[in-house]
Amino acid sequence: MRATHRGIHPLLALFTALFTLALFATPTIATPAPQSGESTTKVLLTRGHADVFALVPNGPTISLVTKEDVTTPGAPTYHNPAKLILGVTDAAKTSATEKIEGVGTAGYALPQSENPALLWPGWDSNALAPLRPTAIRLVIDEVSGPGRILLWRSAAFGATSPIFEQGSLEAAPGRSILQSAPAHEHANWLFTAAGTYSLTLHGEVDTPKGRLVSDPAAYTFAVGAPASAQATPGAAPDRRRPAPDRPRPPRQRLSPPPPKRPYNQPPSSASPPPSPRTGVVRQSADPTRSARTPTSTQTGFSPPPASTKSRSPRPRP
């Protein structure tokens, strides 16, 4: 008898290895590649509540997004910061900040309390509560713009309370905002000059399982009407041609007049007799006068009728 060799089939072994690899592999989030037909239009926010720096869980890590409730009141709308423009309108321009201790300069201010006519930016980390964080930081990486960005809280008796851990009011690389627990916060913002600002930062979250660090996110602030028009696609100067004049209605074509009948030709039986004022030329009985005498339709007025009275000579005294 032939001895039978018992063992694992090669295909079965390959399937088992692939299944084990898929089961214990670390999950990753695939970033969709931009498609050619994808819209590049950016959203412009100029008023209402917006959590500009919103930290949210993203699989095994965290991400920075923007959350606002202006688009759909009562429901949050999330935006990729790269596709968002935060507009600061001309209504925010003020000189009242010159009198605030530690600020001392005018500019475009967004107050800590809500003003319905302006953008109300803040930051929020409440979505990280399931991670049980012990420390949450927003760390600034880069700042650029025509002026400075100042942030502070209003304290008692008009004093200012710094936002950054380092005790300064100005946003600068390396400075950070610290939260000991998930929270939602607002502050006073001041942009010292009109123009376009770019603020890049990342999030750091300490959890019982270790520290999570988000990818950097760049935020664009357009301060003043010209900056908003320049930063938003489609807001370029209008170069359309002026609208043409209104088309004139076509002229009404009149039917051609009937051919004139010679004055010495008798009317046919089919044609009606001419009217006394149809412009027919009469033949004069006086050979000394012209053979054609214009009528009222040719001159525009009716000649006075000839008088039939004969004047008697006046007796001489």
Protein Blocks (a to p, Z undefined) as FASTA:
>chain_A
ZZddddddfklmmmmmmmmmmmmpccddddddddfklcfbdcddfedjddfbacddehjb
ccdddddfklmghiacdddfklcccdddfklgcfklmmpghklpacddddfbdcfkbccd
dddfklmmmnopabdcdddfbdcdjbdcddddddehhiacdfbfnlpabdcehiacddfb
dcddddddddfbgcddddddddddddfkbccddddddddddedjklmmmmpghiaccfbd
cddddddddddddddddddddfklccdfkbccddfklopacddfblkbcfbdcdfklnop
acddddfbdcdddddZZ
